[in-house]
Amino acid sequence: MQEPKKKNLYIDWVLIVSVALLTLFGLVMIYSSSFVIGYERFDNITHFFDRQLQWVIVSAFLFMFFMFFPYRHFRKLAPWIVLGSIILLALVQVPGVGVSVNEATRWVSIAGFQIQPSEFVKLGSIIYLSYVYSRKQAYINKFLSGVLPPLIVVVIFFGLIMLQPDLGTATSIVIVAGLIAFCSGARKLHIISLGTVAGWAVYHYAQSAEYRMNRLIGYRTPFELEAGVGYQLVQSYIAIAHGGLTGAGFGQSVQKLFYLPEAHTDFILAIVSEELGILGIAFVFACMLIIIIRGVVIGARCKDAFGSLLAFGIVFQLSIQVLFNAGAVSGVLPITGIPFPFISYGGSSLMVTLASMGILANISRKTEKDRHENREDEEYVEEEETPKVTYGKKQHLRPVR
């Protein structure tokens, strides 16, 4: 009697280990970069670490849930996700519900915790666009009926987020929407035309306020504007220069001593560079590169249009966040206020990022399971079609009548 085969869960360990390493690394760096400000503001050196640890635990459960939650169920949930996203973004503008920090109203207070709805909208827009464009494959090359209608929802998201205002997040959602449309098979001319219009709209909005324009162009000459918009970038440069190759040592950052604003959030990468040097930065980007490459492979292997677009959309969003944040910290791009995935302090960002990784792991599970079953079917068919040959005995063939 043959023993029953063990059930294969098709766990993507490469993805999971990389995500776990970055998440734990981020937790450690949040403690290092925030214990001074935690003591100064709350008389508790572990204040930010403790809160982030709570979010890590919640986010880990979300990751596990979505890793085993069949991603195809999101098709039915897509319209409700859009509706919920719009309601959340609208609640930000309701007095007494929306929370303002640094002259921006981007948060909603729920049960003592502050969540940032625009972070959840990032994932919601990816699910919605992947669902709609996967259904429009037959006429995706038509602009008015194929490409344009889903983007109206993206424009609504963009407008509501700009009321906060949050140009960086709104821009990232628009870019990801264009990339998903491109991957779904839309014509290059349509994508280029839409990108031109979107670029003009973003530039026009940035130019409408002097402080926004200063942030967009201030990164070019930070030392000339050190007393104003260039101060944060100059302090970031000092942190990076101080770190060198191997860093000043864990916990030994000088810039986190109230010199570098947002040291534990948007500019935590500068503290990583100062304390752990280029080697620390290399570790972060090596793990991130593994996740991104793995995500691309998952999207390419998935035979389901919805799953493939969903995987690519998650990878695009992650890549853009890395590009925008690292570009701002290094002075290559304007400062947009986008956190670095897995590492920056912030519950909403971490929850959405790990939930996205859980969905990606689920797509990987389903794809590998299908590939394995198809391979077994092919082997079974080959065995059935291969004639059996017996050796040492004569074959007596009866004539066909």
N, C-alpha and C positions, 0 to 999 in steps of 0.2 A: 504493500500500500504506500503510495507516494505521499510525502509530507506536503501539507498545504503551503503554497508560496506566501512569503511575507508581503504584506501590502506596502507598495512603494509610494511614499508621500511626495516624491519628486521635489525635494527641498533645494532651493537655489542657494547653496552655502556660500558661494563666492559673493553674491549680493548681500546676504545676511551678515556675514562676518565684516565686510567693508562698512556697512551701515552701522553695525554695533561699535566698531572701533572709532568711527568718527563721532558718534553720539557720546560715548564715554570720554573721548578726548575733549570734546566740547564742554562737557560737564566739569572736567578738571580745570580747563582754561577759564571757565566762567568764575570758578572759585578764586583762581589766582588773580584775575583781572578786576575782581569786584570786592575783594575783602576790605580794601581801604575805604572805598566809597560806602560800603555796607556799614562799616563801623562809624563813619562820619555822619551818615544820614539816619541810621536805625540803631546804632550802638550794638550792632551784631555783625561780626565779620562773615558769617555764613548766611546772611539774609538772602542774597540773590542765589546762592548755591542751593539753599533749602527749597526755594520756590521752583528753581529749574529742575531739581530732583523730582519734585511732585509732577511736573509736566513730563519728565522723562518716563516715569512710571505709567502715567495715563497714555502717553504716546506709544509706549511699548505694547500695551494692550490693544490699542488701535491698530498697530502694525500686525499683530497676531490675528486680530479679527479679520482685517481686509486680506490677509494672506490666504485665508481659507474661505472667504466670502466670494462666491463665483462672480467674477467681474461682469459677466453678461447680464446680471440682474440690474446693472446700472442703466441699461437701455430703458427699462420701465420707469426708473426713478429720475431720468434726465429732466423731464418737464418740472417735476417737483423741486429738483435741485436748483433750477433756474429761478423759480418762484421764491424759494427760500433765500437765495443769494440776493435778490432784489430787496426782499424784506429786511434782511440784515443790514444791507447798505443804507436803506432808508432810516433804520433805527439809529444809525450813527448821528443823524441830523436832528433827532428828537431831543429837546432840552431835558436834562435830568437823566437821560439814558446814555447819550453819547458823552465820552470823556475826552477832554482836551489836554494835550501834552505838547509843550513847546510850540504853541500857536497853531496846532493842527488837531483836528477832531477826527481820530481814526479808530477809536476804541469804543467798545460797549461794555458796561459793567454788569456782570451776572454773578450773583451769589458771592460777591467779594472778589471775584476774579475778573480781570480785564481781557477781553478777546478782541482780536483785530479781524473784522469781517472780510476785509479785502484779501487776507491770506486764504480764507476758505473759498473765496470767489475764484482764485487762481485755479484750484483743482476743479471746482464746479464748472468753469468755462471749458476746461479740457474735456471733461466727461460729456458735456453737452455737444461741443463741436465734433468730437469723435463719433458720437451717436448719429448726429444729423448727416455729417458728410459720408459716413459709412452707408447710409441709406440712399445717397444721391450719386452713387458710383456710375449709374447708367447715363446720367446727364450732367456730370460734374464739369464738363468743358463748357457748359452754358452759363454765362455770367448772371443773368437776371433770375433764372430759376434754380441754378445749382450753387453758385458761389456766394451770392450776395445775401439771401435771406437769413442765414445763421449769423452773419456778421452784424445784423441789426441789434441782436441781443448783446453782442460785444460792445457796440457803441453805447448802449444803455449802461452797461457795467462801467465803461470808461467815463461817462458823464457823471455817474454817481460817485465814483472814486475821486474824480477831480474836484468835487465839492468839498472834500476833506481838508486840504488837497493832498494828493499823493501821486505826483507825476511819474515817479519811478515804477511803482506797482502797476499803474494804469498802462504805461508804455510796455512793460513786460507782458501784460495780458494781450495787448494788441499784436506784439511781435509773435507770440506763441500761436495766436489765432491764424496769422498769415502763414506760419510754417506748417500748421496742421492742414490748412487748405491746400498748400502746395503738395504735401505728402499724399493728400487724398486724390491727386490727379488734376487739380485745377491748372489751367493754361498759364504759362509764365507771364504772358502779357497782362492777364488779369491781376496776377499777384504784384507785378511791378507797378501797375497803375494804382492799385489799392495802397501799396507801400508808399508811393509818392504822395498821395492824398493824406495818409496818416502822418507821414513825416512833416508835411506842411502844417497840419493841424496842431501837432505837438509843439513845433517851433513857434507858431503863432501864439499859442497859449503861454509858452515860456516867456515870450517877448512882451506879453501884456502886463507883466509886473517886473519892476526893476530888481527886486531881491531874487526872483527866480532866474532872471537872466544873468545876474552876478554869479549865482551858483553854477550855472552852465558854462560860463567862460572863465570863472575865477581859478579853475584848476590849471589853467595855462600859465598863469603868473602868480603862484601862491605867495612867493616871497615879497612881491610888490604889494600884495594885499594882506600881509600877515596880521595886521591889526583888525582885519574884518573877516571876509569870507575865506581868506587863505589860511587862517590860523590853524584850523583842524588838520588840513593837509600837511602843513609844515611840521606839526607835532608828530604826524604819522611818519613823515620822512625821517625825523630824528629817531623815532623808535626803531625803524627798519635799519638805519645806519648803526645804531647802538648794538643791535643784535649780531650783525656780521654773519659768519658761517655757522657757528655753534651756539650763539646766543649768550646772554648774560647769566643765564641760569633760571630755573623755575622759581617763580615768585620774586625775582630780582628786577622787575621792570621799574623804571623811573617814571616813564610817561603816564602810567596809571595813577600816579600821585597827583591827580587833578590837573595835569597838563593836557592830556589828550581827552577831549570830550567823547562820550559814548564808547569808552574803552572796552566795555563788556558786551556791547551790542554791535553796532554797525562797523566799528573799527577794531574788533577783537583780533582780526588777522594781523594787525600791526603789533599787538602785544605778543602774539604767538611768535612773530619774527624777532621781537626784541628779546624774549626770554629763551627761545629754543633755536633761533637763527634760521638760516636757509634750510637746514636739515629738518626743522620742525615744519616749515612751509612745504618742503618736498613731501613729507609724510602725508600732510593734509591733501595735497593735490594728487598724490599717487592713489590714495583711497578714493578720492572723488573721480579720478579718471577711470578707475576700475568700475565704479558704479555706472558711469555714463556709457562706457563701452559695453558693459553687460546689458544696459537698457536698450542700446541700439541693436544688439544681437537678438534680444528678446522680441523687439518690435519687428525685426526683419524675418525672424523665423515664424512668427505667428501668422497663420493662414486666415484668421478671421479679421476682416477689415476693421471692425470696431476695436478689437483688442490691439491690433497693430497701431492704429492711430492713437489709441489711448496710451500705449507704451511710449511712442515717439513724443507725444505731447508732454508727458511727465518728464522725459529726458530733456526736452527743449526748455521747459520751465526751470528745471534744476540748473542747466547749463547757463541760462541767461542770468539767474541769480548769482551764480559763481562769477560770471564775467562782470556784471555790474558792480558787485561788492569788491572784488579784487581790483578791478579797474579804478574804483574810487579811492581805495586805500593806497594804491601805488601812484595815483595821479595821472593815470592813462585816460580815465573817463571822469565825467562830472560826478559829484557826490549826489546820490539819489536816495539814500536812506534805506536801501534794501539790505536786509541781514544776510550773513553768510550761512548757507544751509548747514544744519546739524550743530554748528559751533556757537553762533551768536545767541545771546540771551533773548528769550521770548517764547512764551508758551504756544501762541497761535502758530507761529512759523514752524516750530518743532512738531506740533501735532499734525499739521498739514503735510509736512515733509515726510514724516514716518508713515502716515496714512497712504501717501502716494507710493512710497517704497513697498508697502504691503500690497497695494494693487499691482505693482510691477512684479512682485514675487508671485502673486496669484496668476498673472498672465503667463509667467515663466512655467509654473506648475502645470497649467492646462496645456500649454504648447508642448512641453516635454512629454506629458502623458499621452497626448495624441500622437506624437512622433513615435513613441515607444510602441503603442498599440498598432499603428500602421506598419511598423517594422515587423512586429510579430505576425500580423496578417500576411504580409508578403512572404515571410519565411514559411508560414503554414501552406500557402498556395504553392510555393516552389516544391515543398515536400510532397504534396499531393500530385503534382504534375510530373515529378521525376519517376521514371519506371524503375521498379525494383528488379535487381539483378541477383540471381542465385548462382553461386559457384559450386562446381563439383557434381552437378546434376544436369541431365539433359532436359531441355525444354521441349515438350511435345505440343506443337501448335496444331490446333484443329483448323481445317480449311473453312473459309467463310463461304457460306452458301447464299 
